[in-house]
Amino acid sequence: MRSAPPLHAFAGYGIELEYMIVDRQTLAVMPVADKLLREAGGDGADVERGRFGWSNEIVLHLVELKNTRPEPTLEPLAAGFQAEIGVIDQLLAPLGARLMPGGMHPWMNPAADTHLWPHDHAPLYQAYDRIFGCRQHGQANLQSMHLNLPFAGDAEFARLHAAVRLLLPILPAIAASSPVADGAPSGYLDTRLAAYRTAVQRVPSVIGQTIPDTAGSRADYELNVLAPMYRDIAPLDPEGVLQHEWLNARGAIPRFERNALEIRVIDVQECPQADLAIATAATAAIRALYDGTWSPLALQQTVATEDLAKCLAACIRDADEAVIDDAGYLRLLGYPDRACQAGELWRHLVETTLPDSDAPGHGPLRVIFEQGPLARRLLRSLGPASGAAGLRELYRVLCDCLEAGRMFVD
């Protein structure tokens, strides 16, 4: 049979949401993803449920939800994901477990609490663990939303890659949801990304500068990114089990096997309504860049990766309050002034690309713009004097938000 032709840019969307499974009383991580998937009738690590699927990634306390086929619009996915979460919580209740949202578990000790998936694909995970070490925050304690955007052919890939590359640095400004690790505020609003950026440094070419370098074609990408990565890991992976495009840990990676670009720098939020609002805002800005609304492709591709990585580091630390003072970069995004905070830049992007204030997603975005990203709201609610009990109560409220499908507001 002939495979279906690839979708053109913005003709479909794929969303993946990762959640940790925790004890219903203590909120400690529970390594029971295999039991959950078996209870749901899954074959191995996967459960197929029509439009949606459930699966596991590496560690036993994590479950991933995704739409199984590209959807033509993002709007209906929020309700669909929320319904899947309801089913999962019903299956977890007899196990004394529930789902917890957010980019990281706030007090998990990955050295002691990590249990790798022991079933199918176990040799692959064991090889990855042997080389990089999964018992660390940047590997075992991280939950994200992946946004998948299709492309058809080199011309669409080049335009989409350039647009995504420009937007990557500021995505944590609205999506940071991981301000706490090891039981205390970490100093980063996006601790997940701070840890993620250092988790594979044994083979630096696997992640580069997190922001990908400019690429004009599939052949260009394979020659300059994938080939060096495979070459560098080969002495550590003589059987070649990890030498596939998914090994690439950059903040956005092309999945040529399915003709899609996968964005990985977005922390999972308190409920799918918030996740899909962020996905909608990101996609609208990426499309404007793709269409050359503010700047042509040639100019977009000239921005130095080092400059974008510097902006990303600021947003990982300060999120919406990160100062962006690169006037050239701001011009490429249509911002009229020479400097601003990242939150102001996002207001400009949303007002320009999503002007309908009654459109789906604007409610969650208003919360983010008025009260800050989830990480800032969590820190404000936690306060400077809260100890372990206060932290546990705060994250119990966050779990309730996921279960009820509502925003976390102070």
C-alpha positions in Angstrom: 0.0 0.0 0.0 1.2 3.5 -0.7 1.5 5.8 2.3 -0.6 8.9 2.6 1.0 12.0 1.2 2.4 14.4 3.9 0.2 17.1 5.2 1.0 20.7 4.2 2.1 23.2 6.9 -0.8 24.0 9.3 -3.1 21.4 7.7 -3.1 19.3 10.9 -1.9 19.4 14.5 -0.6 16.8 17.0 -0.5 17.3 20.7 1.2 15.1 23.4 0.6 15.8 27.1 2.7 14.1 29.8 1.6 13.6 33.4 3.1 12.1 36.5 1.2 9.4 38.5 1.3 10.1 42.2 -0.1 8.7 45.4 -3.5 10.0 46.1 -2.7 10.9 49.7 1.0 11.8 49.9 1.4 12.9 46.2 4.7 10.9 46.0 5.4 9.5 42.6 4.0 6.0 42.0 5.6 3.7 39.4 2.3 2.1 38.2 2.0 3.3 34.5 2.2 -0.4 33.3 -0.7 -1.3 35.6 -2.7 1.6 34.4 -2.2 0.7 30.7 -2.9 -3.0 31.3 -6.1 -2.0 33.2 -7.1 0.0 30.1 -6.6 -3.0 27.8 -3.3 -1.8 26.4 -1.0 -4.0 24.4 2.5 -3.4 25.8 3.0 0.3 26.4 0.2 1.6 24.3 -3.6 2.1 24.6 -5.5 3.1 21.5 -8.9 4.8 22.2 -10.1 6.1 18.9 -9.0 9.8 18.5 -6.7 9.5 21.5 -3.9 7.2 22.7 -2.1 6.6 26.0 1.5 5.4 26.3 4.6 5.5 28.5 7.9 7.2 28.1 11.0 5.6 29.9 9.9 5.9 33.5 7.1 4.0 35.3 5.5 7.1 36.9 4.7 8.8 33.7 1.8 8.5 31.2 1.5 10.3 27.9 -1.7 11.3 26.1 -1.9 12.2 22.4 -4.3 12.5 19.6 -3.6 9.6 17.3 -4.1 11.4 14.0 -3.4 15.0 13.0 -6.4 17.2 13.8 -7.4 20.0 11.5 -8.0 22.4 14.4 -6.7 22.6 17.9 -9.9 23.9 19.6 -11.8 20.6 20.1 -8.7 18.8 21.6 -9.0 20.4 25.0 -12.3 18.8 25.8 -11.1 15.5 24.4 -8.0 15.4 26.5 -10.0 16.4 29.5 -12.3 13.4 29.0 -9.3 11.1 28.7 -7.9 12.4 32.0 -11.2 11.6 33.6 -11.1 8.0 32.5 -7.4 7.7 33.7 -8.3 9.1 37.1 -11.1 6.6 37.4 -8.7 3.7 36.6 -6.0 5.1 39.0 -8.4 5.5 42.0 -8.4 1.8 43.0 -4.6 1.9 42.9 -4.7 4.9 45.4 -3.2 7.1 42.7 -4.1 10.2 40.6 -2.5 12.4 38.0 -0.4 15.5 38.8 0.2 18.2 36.2 3.1 20.7 36.0 6.5 20.5 34.4 8.2 18.7 37.4 7.3 16.9 40.5 8.2 19.4 43.3 10.0 17.0 45.7 10.8 13.8 43.7 14.2 12.4 44.4 15.1 11.0 41.0 18.1 9.1 42.3 15.9 7.1 44.6 12.4 7.3 43.0 13.1 6.5 39.4 11.9 3.1 38.0 12.6 2.5 34.3 10.0 0.9 32.1 10.8 -2.8 32.3 8.7 -4.2 29.4 8.8 -3.7 25.6 11.5 -1.3 24.5 13.3 -1.9 27.8 16.7 -2.6 26.1 16.5 0.8 24.4 15.8 2.5 27.7 18.5 0.6 29.4 21.0 1.7 26.7 19.9 5.3 27.1 20.2 5.1 30.9 23.7 3.5 30.7 24.9 6.4 28.5 23.2 9.4 29.9 21.8 8.4 33.3 18.1 8.6 33.7 18.1 9.1 37.5 18.3 12.9 37.3 15.8 15.7 37.0 16.4 16.4 33.4 15.5 12.8 32.5 13.2 11.2 35.0 11.4 14.3 36.4 10.0 16.3 33.6 6.6 16.6 31.9 6.0 18.6 28.8 3.5 19.3 26.0 4.9 18.4 22.5 3.3 20.4 19.7 3.7 18.7 16.3 3.4 20.7 13.1 3.4 19.0 9.6 5.4 20.0 6.5 5.5 18.7 3.0 8.8 19.0 1.2 12.0 21.0 1.7 10.5 24.5 1.1 7.9 24.1 3.8 10.4 22.5 6.1 12.8 25.4 5.8 10.1 28.0 6.4 8.6 26.1 9.3 11.9 25.4 10.9 13.0 29.0 10.7 9.7 30.2 12.2 9.8 27.7 15.1 13.4 28.5 15.7 12.6 32.2 16.3 9.7 31.5 18.6 11.4 28.8 20.7 13.3 31.2 23.1 10.2 32.9 24.3 7.9 30.0 24.7 8.8 29.5 28.4 7.7 33.0 29.1 4.0 31.8 28.9 4.5 28.1 29.5 6.9 27.8 32.5 5.2 25.7 35.1 8.2 24.2 37.1 9.5 26.6 39.7 10.1 24.1 42.4 12.5 21.1 42.7 13.9 19.1 45.6 11.2 20.6 47.8 12.1 24.3 47.4 12.0 27.1 44.7 14.9 26.5 42.4 15.6 30.1 41.2 14.2 29.2 37.7 10.6 29.5 36.7 11.2 26.7 34.2 13.4 24.3 36.2 12.4 21.5 33.8 14.2 23.2 30.9 17.1 24.3 33.0 17.7 20.6 34.0 16.9 19.3 30.5 19.6 21.4 28.9 22.3 19.6 30.8 20.9 16.1 30.9 22.7 14.8 27.8 26.0 16.7 28.0 28.0 13.5 27.8 27.3 13.7 24.0 26.9 17.5 23.4 25.9 17.1 19.8 22.7 15.4 20.9 21.3 18.7 22.1 23.6 21.4 20.8 22.5 24.8 22.2 18.9 23.6 22.6 18.0 26.1 20.0 18.6 24.4 16.6 20.9 25.9 14.0 19.3 27.1 10.7 18.5 24.3 8.3 17.4 24.8 4.7 16.5 21.2 3.7 16.3 17.6 5.0 19.7 16.8 3.4 21.2 19.8 5.1 19.8 18.7 8.5 20.8 15.1 8.1 24.4 16.2 7.2 24.9 18.9 9.8 22.8 17.6 12.8 21.9 14.0 12.6 25.2 12.6 11.1 27.4 14.2 13.7 25.1 13.1 16.5 25.1 9.5 15.3 28.9 9.6 14.9 29.5 11.0 18.3 27.3 8.5 20.1 28.5 5.4 18.2 31.4 4.5 20.5 29.0 4.5 23.4 26.2 2.7 21.4 28.0 0.1 19.3 24.8 -1.8 18.6 23.2 1.3 17.2 19.9 1.1 19.2 19.8 4.8 19.9 20.9 6.1 16.4 17.5 7.4 15.3 16.1 10.9 14.8 14.2 10.8 18.1 17.6 10.8 20.0 17.9 14.5 19.0 17.2 16.5 22.2 17.0 20.0 20.7 14.0 22.2 21.6 12.4 21.5 18.3 13.3 18.4 16.2 12.2 17.3 12.7 10.5 13.9 12.6 11.2 13.2 9.0 9.7 9.7 9.4 6.3 11.4 9.8 7.0 14.8 8.1 6.4 16.9 11.3 8.4 19.3 13.4 8.1 18.5 17.1 8.3 21.4 19.6 9.5 20.3 23.1 10.1 23.4 25.2 6.6 23.8 26.5 5.9 22.7 30.2 2.6 20.9 30.6 0.0 23.1 32.3 -2.6 22.7 35.0 -5.3 21.5 32.6 -5.7 20.8 28.9 -7.6 24.1 28.4 -4.4 25.9 29.3 -2.2 23.7 27.2 -4.3 24.1 24.1 -4.5 27.9 24.6 -0.7 28.0 24.6 -0.5 25.8 21.6 -3.0 28.1 19.8 -1.0 31.2 20.6 2.3 29.5 19.6 0.9 28.2 16.3 -0.6 31.6 15.4 2.7 33.3 15.9 4.6 30.5 14.0 2.2 30.8 11.1 2.7 34.6 10.9 6.5 34.1 10.8 6.0 31.3 8.3 3.9 33.6 6.1 6.5 36.4 6.3 4.1 38.8 8.1 6.9 40.6 9.9 10.1 39.5 8.2 11.3 37.4 5.2 12.7 33.9 5.5 16.2 35.1 4.5 16.4 37.4 7.5 14.9 34.9 9.9 17.6 32.4 9.0 20.4 34.8 9.7 19.8 35.1 13.5 22.7 33.6 15.4 21.9 30.5 17.4 24.0 31.9 20.3 21.7 35.0 20.5 18.6 32.9 20.5 20.1 30.6 23.2 20.8 33.6 25.4 17.2 34.7 25.1 16.0 31.2 26.0 18.2 31.2 29.1 16.7 34.4 30.3 13.1 33.1 29.8 14.0 29.8 31.5 15.0 31.9 34.5 12.5 34.8 34.5 9.7 33.7 32.2 7.4 36.6 31.4 9.7 39.1 33.2 12.7 38.2 31.1 14.1 41.3 29.4 14.6 41.1 25.7 16.8 43.9 24.5 17.9 42.5 21.0 16.2 45.1 18.8 16.9 43.1 15.7 15.2 40.0 17.1 12.2 42.1 18.1 11.9 43.6 14.6 11.7 40.0 13.2 8.6 39.5 15.4 7.0 42.8 14.4 7.6 44.4 17.8 8.1 48.2 17.4 10.4 49.1 20.3 14.0 48.2 21.0 13.4 46.3 24.3 10.6 44.8 26.3 9.8 42.0 28.8 8.9 38.7 27.3 5.3 39.0 28.5 4.8 42.2 26.7 6.2 40.6 23.5 3.6 37.8 23.8 0.8 40.3 24.3 1.9 41.9 21.0 2.0 38.5 19.2 -1.4 37.4 20.5 -3.1 40.8 19.8 -1.6 40.7 16.3 -2.4 37.1 15.3 -5.4 36.3 17.5 -7.4 39.6 17.5 -10.8 38.0 18.3 -11.0 38.4 22.1 -13.9 35.9 22.3 -11.9 33.2 20.5 -11.3 29.9 22.3 -8.2 30.1 24.3 -8.3 33.8 25.1 -9.7 33.0 28.6 -6.6 31.0 29.7 -4.3 33.5 27.9 -5.9 36.4 29.9 -5.1 34.5 33.1 -1.5 34.0 31.9 -1.1 37.7 30.9 -2.7 39.1 34.0 -1.3 36.8 36.6 1.8 35.3 35.0 2.6 31.8 33.8 1.7 28.9 36.0 5.1 28.9 37.6 4.7 32.5 38.8 1.2 31.8 40.1 2.5 28.8 42.0 5.3 30.7 43.6 3.0 33.5 44.7 0.6 31.1 46.3 3.4 29.2 48.0 4.8 32.3 49.6 8.3 32.6 51.2 7.5 30.7 54.5 5.7 27.6 53.3 7.3 24.3 54.2 6.7 20.7 53.1 3.1 20.8 54.2 2.3 24.0 52.4 4.0 22.6 49.2 2.0 19.4 49.4 -1.3 21.3 49.9 -0.5 23.6 46.9 0.2 20.7 44.6 -3.0 18.9 45.8 -4.9 22.0 44.6 -3.0 21.7 41.3 -4.1 18.1 41.0 -7.6 19.2 41.6 -7.3 21.7 38.8 -6.3 18.9 36.4 -9.2 16.7 37.6 -11.8 19.5 37.2 -10.3 21.0 34.1 -9.9 24.5 35.5 -7.2 27.1 35.6 -5.1 27.7 38.7 -5.6 31.3 39.8 -4.5 32.9 43.0 
